[in-house]
Amino acid sequence: MTFAYLSFSPGTKGYYQRRVLDPSHRNQLRFVGALVSFFGAEMFTSILGATVKSEFLKVASDGFLVVMGCLFAGGFCVGLILTAKQLIKGELFDWVRMWRAGHQLGPIDVFPPITPKMQRETTLFTIVFVALLWGVLIVAAIRSLL
């Protein structure tokens, strides 16, 4: 809702650029992307498993659901901790200041557009994501064989 409302404002491009350049916000976006990806994988394997009557796909679907639940619970707990930390520091409503600055300053020109720190974060996140994905598939294969 916030994106739909604020996206028509002329200065919001700078605000969203600053959000993506901030490591904590960038990693939160990656986390949401991982949840959506695991949800899609769970739905796909569930539908395909019911269609072809495959035990492996049914177990994989359950595994994706478990991983997605664990990720959601962990993200929720981290979010509560970060919210409490911001509340104690008095920075809970700091997003208003960030939005105002991004709106007033406008878009920014970043060169290079992808920094080495961003590349390291992307590599680490991809390795963890693929490890979770393959872990679910390997456990599903073992469980379906037993």
C-alpha positions as CSV (number, residue, x, y, z in Angstrom):
1,M,0.0,0.0,0.0
2,T,2.8,2.4,0.9
3,F,4.5,1.7,-2.4
4,A,1.3,2.3,-4.4
5,Y,0.6,5.5,-2.6
6,L,4.1,7.0,-2.7
7,S,5.1,5.8,-6.1
8,F,3.2,8.6,-7.8
9,S,5.1,11.2,-5.9
10,P,7.9,12.9,-8.1
11,G,10.7,12.4,-5.6
12,T,10.2,8.8,-4.6
13,K,12.8,7.4,-7.0
14,G,15.5,8.7,-4.7
15,Y,13.8,7.2,-1.6
16,Y,13.6,3.7,-3.1
17,Q,17.2,4.0,-4.4
18,R,18.4,4.8,-0.9
19,R,16.4,1.9,0.5
20,V,18.0,-0.6,-1.8
21,L,21.5,0.9,-1.2
22,D,21.1,0.4,2.5
23,P,22.4,-3.1,3.4
24,S,19.7,-3.8,6.0
25,H,16.8,-2.9,3.7
26,R,18.5,-4.7,0.8
27,N,18.8,-7.9,2.9
28,Q,15.2,-7.6,4.0
29,L,14.1,-7.5,0.4
30,R,16.2,-10.6,-0.3
31,F,14.6,-12.3,2.7
32,V,11.1,-11.6,1.4
33,G,12.2,-12.9,-2.0
34,A,13.4,-16.1,-0.5
35,L,10.1,-16.6,1.3
36,V,8.2,-16.0,-1.9
37,S,10.5,-18.4,-3.8
38,F,10.0,-21.1,-1.2
39,F,6.3,-20.5,-1.2
40,G,6.3,-20.9,-5.0
41,A,8.4,-24.1,-4.8
42,E,6.1,-25.5,-2.2
43,M,3.0,-24.8,-4.3
44,F,4.6,-26.2,-7.4
45,T,5.8,-29.4,-5.8
46,S,2.5,-29.9,-4.0
47,I,0.5,-29.5,-7.2
48,L,2.9,-31.6,-9.3
49,G,3.0,-34.3,-6.5
50,A,-0.8,-34.5,-6.4
51,T,-1.0,-34.7,-10.2
52,V,1.6,-37.4,-10.8
53,K,1.1,-39.2,-7.4
54,S,4.7,-38.9,-6.5
55,E,5.7,-39.5,-2.8
56,F,9.0,-37.6,-3.4
57,L,7.3,-34.5,-4.5
58,K,4.8,-34.6,-1.6
59,V,7.7,-34.9,0.9
60,A,9.6,-32.1,-0.9
61,S,6.5,-30.0,-0.6
62,D,6.2,-30.6,3.1
63,G,10.0,-29.8,3.4
64,F,9.6,-26.5,1.6
65,L,6.7,-25.7,3.9
66,V,8.8,-26.4,7.0
67,V,11.7,-24.4,5.7
68,M,9.4,-21.5,4.8
69,G,7.8,-21.6,8.3
70,C,11.2,-21.6,10.0
71,L,12.4,-18.7,7.8
72,F,9.2,-16.8,8.6
73,A,9.5,-17.4,12.4
74,G,13.2,-16.5,12.4
75,G,12.5,-13.3,10.3
76,F,9.6,-12.4,12.6
77,C,11.8,-12.8,15.7
78,V,14.6,-10.7,14.1
79,G,12.0,-8.1,13.2
80,L,10.7,-7.9,16.7
81,I,14.3,-7.5,18.0
82,L,15.1,-4.8,15.5
83,T,11.9,-3.0,16.3
84,A,12.6,-3.1,20.0
85,K,16.1,-1.8,19.3
86,Q,14.8,1.1,17.2
87,L,12.2,1.9,19.8
88,I,14.8,2.1,22.6
89,K,17.1,4.3,20.4
90,G,14.1,6.5,19.4
91,E,14.6,5.6,15.7
92,L,11.3,3.7,15.2
93,F,9.8,6.4,13.0
94,D,13.0,7.2,11.3
95,W,11.6,6.1,8.0
96,V,9.7,9.4,7.7
97,R,13.0,11.3,7.8
98,M,14.5,8.9,5.3
99,W,11.5,9.3,3.0
100,R,11.6,13.1,3.3
101,A,15.4,13.2,2.5
102,G,15.0,10.8,-0.4
103,H,12.1,12.9,-1.7
104,Q,13.9,16.2,-1.4
105,L,17.3,15.1,-2.7
106,G,15.9,13.1,-5.6
107,P,17.5,10.3,-7.5
108,I,21.2,9.5,-6.9
109,D,23.9,8.4,-9.3
110,V,25.9,5.5,-7.8
111,F,29.0,4.3,-9.6
112,P,29.6,1.4,-9.8
113,P,25.9,0.4,-9.5
114,I,27.0,-2.9,-7.8
115,T,29.7,-2.6,-5.2
116,P,31.9,-5.4,-4.0
117,K,30.0,-5.5,-0.7
118,M,26.8,-6.1,-2.7
119,Q,28.4,-8.9,-4.7
120,R,29.6,-10.6,-1.5
121,E,26.1,-10.3,0.0
122,T,24.6,-11.7,-3.1
123,T,27.0,-14.6,-3.3
124,L,26.5,-15.5,0.4
125,F,22.7,-15.3,0.1
126,T,22.7,-17.4,-3.1
127,I,24.8,-20.1,-1.4
128,V,22.6,-20.3,1.6
129,F,19.4,-20.3,-0.5
130,V,20.7,-23.0,-2.8
131,A,21.9,-25.0,0.2
132,L,18.4,-24.8,1.8
133,L,16.8,-25.8,-1.5
134,W,19.1,-28.8,-2.1
135,G,18.9,-29.8,1.5
136,V,15.1,-30.1,1.3
137,L,15.4,-32.1,-1.9
138,I,18.0,-34.5,-0.5
139,V,16.0,-35.1,2.7
140,A,12.9,-35.6,0.6
141,A,14.7,-38.1,-1.6
142,I,16.0,-40.0,1.4
143,R,12.6,-40.0,3.1
144,S,10.8,-41.2,0.0
145,L,13.2,-44.1,-0.4
146,L,12.7,-45.3,3.2
